[in-house]
Amino acid sequence: MSTTTPPLHGILVALITPFTDNGSSIDAPRLEKHISHLLDSGIHGLVPGGSTGEFTTLTLPERKQLTELCVRFAASRVPVIAGTGATSTSEAVELAMHAKEAGADGVMVVPPFYDPVSLEQLHEMLHEIHQKSGLPIMYYNIPSASGLRLSPVEIAGLSKVGVKWLKDTSGDAPAFTELVFGLGDQITALNGWDTLTFYGLAAGCPGGVWGAANIIPELAVSLYEAVAVKGDLERGRELWRKAWPVCKFLESHNYAAAVKTGVELRGVATGGLRKPFALLKPELREELRGLLEDAGVSTV
């Protein structure tokens, strides 16, 4: 872990959690192989333990193990922002403090996702997480799951309680634009809605937390470099024409299931999902294969 807060940018992968074939435990060798491929592809950061990582199906010890493994396998080559959101403050604090001890560079916190909290309660929770862990926070804005919808000004105001970054999975492009253009001095907004990736980069956000990058890391990195680094919108549009159908497909199905199915199509075993969830059925698997091959991505 760096001694200073890392300047997050580029493609941060919302990481899958590979399991053993019977789903009983995290498969460390599979995770290491997957992370190695992502790093070789040029990705800029790892965000384990989020929605794509099926954190709601993991036990508390497994969530800690996942953070430890990701920090170890990243080996300080890219930042690791560990997902530590929970339905109770005590558990979220415990996970955040462990992330600090494990060497993570920050924590991603989704607000309690069964009963929505008030803004005041959210401030109290985030403040305690930040104060006790000493880590900067990425606020995971996903109203469809948390039931909590904040205005751009309210989101930016979370900077007062330790929030440095935003993963925006709201799908609200105008609100995201306000956070990028008007409130960027308070919080760094990263796109987290797949089908808005091109727009987010073109609008000037520094990068995204992107589940599709598990499947198409090379294409994701090329898109970022074309649009955000070189400002080559024509090349960016060419790349986005390939990536967008894949992103649209992922958002049209159970997201973690679709992403893991795509990873398996790339030749990496994932162990599937924990019940009651499962990989996509054969007809959908073949539809995704066709979209990947149309994008120039090899499958097995």
C-alpha positions, 0 to 999 in steps of 0.5 A: 500500500502506498503511504499517500492516497493514490490518484485513481484513474483509468480502468479499475476492474470490479473484480469477480470472485472465483470459487472452487468447483463446488462453490465451497470456498474462494479459489486462490489460484484461479483468482491469481491467474485472473488478476495476472491476466488483467495486470498484463492487459494494462488495467489500472486498479482492482476493486474486489468485494463489490456487486460483481464480486458477489459480496452478499454471498461471502462470509465475513472471513471470506471477505477478509480473505478476498482482500488479503489475496487481492493485495498480495496478487496485485503486489503494489502494481496497482491500487486495491480498493476493497469492498467493505460495505455492510448492513451494520456499521460494526461489520463495515468498520471491522472490514475496513480496519482489516482492509487497512491491516491487509494493505488496501489503498482504500475501501468502497462502501455501499450504504446499507441495502435492506432498509435505506439510511437517512443522510445523517445516518450515512454521514455517521457511518462513513465518518466512523469507517474513515476515522477507525480505518484511516483509509479513504472511501469510495462511495458506491452510489447504486440506488437500485440496490441501496434504495438511497438516492442522493443529489449530486450536492449531497454526494459531494458533501460526503467528502466531509466524512472521508469520501474521496471517490465516487463509483456512480452506478446510478445510470443518471448521466445529468447528475454524473455530469454535475459531479464531474463538471461542477463538484469535482473539487470535492469528490472524484467521480468515476463511472460505474454504469457500463453503457455510460463508459464512453460518455463518462470518459468523454465528459472528463471523468478520470476513469471507471470501475468496470465489471466488463473489464473482467472479460474485455480488459484489453479493449477497456484499456484501449478505450480509456487511452484513446478517449481519456489520454489521447483525446481521439474521439474517432478512435474511441467511437470505433472501440466503443462500437465493439464494447457497447453491445457487450455492455448492453448485454451484461446490463440486461441480465443478472450482472455477476452471472453474465460477467462470470459467463463471459470470463469463462468464455475467455478460457478462465474457470470461475467456479460459477456462482453461489446458489441461488444464482447460476451462470447464464443458460446455453442460449444466452452464453452463445449470444454473448459469445457472438457479441465478443467475437463480433468485437474481435475478442477470442473465445474458447 
